[in-house]
Amino acid sequence: MCATCGCSDESGVTVTDLDAPARAHPHDHPPGSERDHDHDHVREHDRKTDIHQDRLIQLEQQVLAKNDMLAERNRGWLDARETLAINLMSSPGSGKTTLLERTIRDTGDDLSISVIEGDQATFLDADRIKATGCRVVQVNTGAGCHLDADMVRRALRTLDPPIGSVVVVENVGNLVCPALFDLGETARVVVMSVTEGADKPLKYPHMFRTADLVLLNKVDLLPYVDFDVTAFATAVRNLKPDAAICEVSATKGDGMDAWYDWLRGQMGDNRVK
Amino acid sequence: MHELAITQSVVDAVVEKLDGADVRTLTLEIGRLSGVVPDSVRFCFELVSAGTVLEGATLTIVEPPGAGACRSCGDEFTMEDAFPLCPCGSADVEVTAGRQLKIRSVEVH
């Protein structure tokens, strides 16, 4: 239990501001944030059913109702700040962090980017992002295999992104679980690398069917691996006919301009920097 | 293993709605295209429900089949898996059923 506010953190999730002086206290209590610190308990007492009258109680409630409600709040909070949020998902090792490092360096002149890093453990990725000079908050999920809307809500309050900026949420490396959880993002971007094999969209359809953009990374390795780009693109389009696909190499820089153009297009007129 | 988080959401929602009444049965609706594995939910349920009003309750899971409507030919068809592919060959399909993830009802003592 947190000694500052008394909140319980039984799930083991921690949100850490990489710019905070010490990492000992895993979540912030900035001045004047008391109203934010309400934990968003859903209060629906008015909808409670009188259990003494009914034996069978129809609930007809979405299982993810609470997550979806918190995600919508995040979306509204981001909209009010004219801030674009990208939910960046992939399997571990596909190059999300390397892609972000290069993106931050290459677009620094016209895009203001900050990052929420999601991993089960360590600050390794957040430290890499911080080294680029970018604002970053690390969410460690403990045993958790995905980020949810409440974790992102807490991280956004800590991150406090400027108006008209881009927040990239680097989800926990996993092609399964993150697909089901709306975080309040503006768009979903799935990264896949050519070393993973072209059959991955077929094996993980739930991840690819919600993607707005698929970044095929490590294309500089195509001469050395057996990867059918056409079959991959067909599999993606069979799941999501309007998904954009960009072939990129985050290490060599190939094709990155198309990704930046897509990002700028998403920003639209919200760009202020 | 997102089923653990899903099952926790179910238990939290039911506990919040019921003022301490013991639940005898809980009925969930998990569509076959939802991306949630019913057996995993059953596995997690006993663990997550321990110490709550749901402890010892029977978990019933209804699994509605998937269905799609083709935007190209207008055909409506059942979907066995998560791939929205119409028999006509078009992938431009609206999934009309099978993604449900709902708490349908509880029966209390």
Interface residues (C-beta under 8 A of the other chain):
Chain A: V42 E44 R47 K48 T49 I51 D54 R55 L56 I57 Q58 L59 E60 Q61 Q62 V63 L64 A65 K66 N67 G144 C145 H146 D148 V176 C177 A179 L180 F181 L202 P205 H206 R209 R237 N238 L239 P241
Chain B: M1 H2 A5 I6 S9 V10 D12 A13 V14 E16 K17 L18 D19 A21 L28 G35 V36 D81 A82 F83 P84 L85 A91 D92 L101 K102 I103 R104 S105 V106 E107 V108
